[in-house]
Amino acid sequence: MAKKVVASLQGGAGSKKMTKVIKMVKSAKSGAYVFDEKVMNAEEVDGYLKK
């Protein structure tokens, strides 16, 4: 299944490079850590992780 995700994120010749980002965030309700997953443009990853 991972091969399908990687193949779909690579795209064609004119598409932008996409990356799946997984960030660990502390939940406000329970105080436990949860994982927030997003697919975004590779250039936006650093800004997202610094928030």
Phi, psi and omega in degrees: 000327180296327180296323179294319180295315180297317180296322181285333180282335181288325174070194182263200185290325185262001184275160178280156179281123182254149182225142175266123183247132178242120183239135178269124184233141178277128181287137179287328181291300190259343183084358179277160178271137177234160181256129178253116183251134177218151172252122184215171177296141184298333182285340184266357187296314183299318179295322180292319182287337181280343180293000000 
